[in-house]
Each structure stands twice: as C-alpha cells, then as structure tokens.
Amino acid sequence: MAWFFLTNILLISVGIILYLVIRTLPRITETGHNEATTPIVVLDRFMQSGIPERIDIFLRGLFEKILRRSKIIILKIDNVVSAQLSHIRQQGTTSVFNSHKPSAIPDPTAVFTEVEQQFSEELPRVVDRRIKTPSPKSRQRNVNDS
C-alpha cells in the first residue's frame, strides 16, 4: 500500500514539473517550417490562448474546495472524539473495571478456611475408601492364588 502512495506522489510531482516546464518554455519560432504542423507552434499557440489561465483558476478553486472539505471532516472527527472523551469522564467510577463494590469481593481468608474445612471433611472419607477397597491387581492375585 505504501508503494501505491509513493508511486502516485511521484507521478503527480512529475506532472507538476512538466506543467511548470511547459509554462516557462521560451517562445521559439523556427523559420522555414510549416507553422500549423510543427508541435512547438501548436504548443505555443496553446500557451498563448486563455486555456492555461482557465486551468489554473479551476485547479486553484478545486484545491481550495478540497482543503475546506477536509477541514470540515477533521473538525467533525474532533467533535466525535471530544464527545466520547466527555462521556468517559462523566461515567467516572462506574466503568467496567470499577463496578465491583468492596463488600461484593469475598474475603480471601474466609474462602481459604472454607476450602480447608471441606478438604478436611472429605479427605478421611477418600482415604478410608482407598484402604478398604482393594485394587483390581490385588483382586487378580487373590483369584490366581486360590
């Protein structure tokens, strides 16, 4: 994408340089040539006509319109950003990150003691079950022994 913009800038600048060279060409007339068919004469006649001045006026007006419209667009974007900033400022502490009240957050020590209590109640039951029920391998050994 960057190459596209660079190529466009290069071609536009070459066009502007060519336009300026055409505007500043000296008025050279060669004798002995047919004036109607010589390209320099046609270019000279073009430059002496009122067309280049009209093109200048048109391009100046077009450039002014483009600049004015871009200024309006930039100001509209600025208004939208300012409105969003003021909306964020008005929300204050009611943002997503600050919506929890301190009382809604559980006490970590209470949670830890609750988990510890559940673990201490269930651990003996699990250990007792493991001790009382033999493993499948020991069952096979008992069956094979008999």
N, C-alpha and C positions, 0 to 999 in steps of 0.2 A: 504494500500500500504506500510505503514511503517512496518507492521508486516512481509510482504513478504521479505523486505530487511533485517530486523533483523534476520529472520529465515535463510536466505541464508548466512548471515555473520556467524551465529552460526554454521551452518553445515560445512561451509568452514573451520572455525577455528578448529572444531573437527577433520576434515580430516587432517589438517596440523599437529595437535598434534599427531594423530595416525601415520602419516607418520614419524614424528620425533621419536616416541617411537619404531617403527619398525627398524629405522636406528640405534638406540642405544641399541638394545637388546644385552645382553651378549651372547656369543657363549656357549650355554649349550648343552651338549650331554649326553643323558641317556644311560646307558648300559643295555642290555637285551631286547631292543625293536627293532623291525624291522625298520631300518633306512629309508626305502623307503616310508613307510606308516605314519610315525609319522609327524604330522603337523609342529612341531618345526624344524624337519630336513628339510622339504620341504622349510620352510621359511628361514632356514639357507642357504640352497643351493641357494635359490633365491637371498639372500643378498650377497652371495659370487660371484655370476655371475656379468656380466657387465651391467645388465639391470638397476639397480638403478642409476648408474652414467649416463647412457644414458637418463634416465628420467629426472635427474637433469639438464643435458645440454639442453634438449628440453624445459623444463619448464622455465629455465633462458632465453633462446632465445625468447620464446613466450612472457614472461613478458616484455622483452626489446622491442619487436615489438609493443606490446600493448601500452607501455608508449610513444614510439616515435610517433605512430599514434595519440594518444590522445593529445600529444603536438602540432602536426600539426593542428588538429581540433581546439584546443584552440587558436592557432595563427590566423587561418582563421576567427574565430569568432571575435577576437580582431581587425583584419583588417576591417571587415564589420562595427563594431561599430565605429571605428575611421573614416571611410568614411562617415557614417551617421552624426557624430558629425561635421566633417568639412563641410558637405553640409548644416547643420543647421546654422553654423557660417557664411557661405557665403551668406545665404539668408538675414541675418541681420534684417533690419526693414521691410522687405517685407513679414513678417509672416502673418498668417490669422488674428491675433488679432490686428496687427498694420497697416492693409491695408487701413483703413479709413483716408482720409485726413482731416485736421481740418476744411477746408471750406465745406466739404460734410456733416458735422454734423450740424443740424439746431440749431438756437439759441433758447433756451428754453423760453425766454421772448416773442419772436415773435410768437412761437407756442401758448403760453398761451393767448396772445392778440387776435390771430386769432380765437381760440376756444371760447373765451369770446364774441367776436363780433358775431359769428354765433349763440351762445346761446341767446344773447340779441335780435337778429333779430327774432328768431323762438319762443321764449318764449311768447311774446304777442299774436302771432297767435294761439298758442296752448291754452292759457288761454281764449282767445276770443271764440274759438270753443267750449270749455267746458262750458262756461257760456251760450252761445246761444242755444246749443243743449241740450234738457232735457234728463235726464237719462231714461232708459226703465222702471224703477219702477214708476217714476213720470208720465209717459205716461199711465201706467196701472191705477194709481189712478185717473187720469183725465177721463179716459174712464169709470171707475166704478162709478164715481161721476155723470156723466151725464145720 
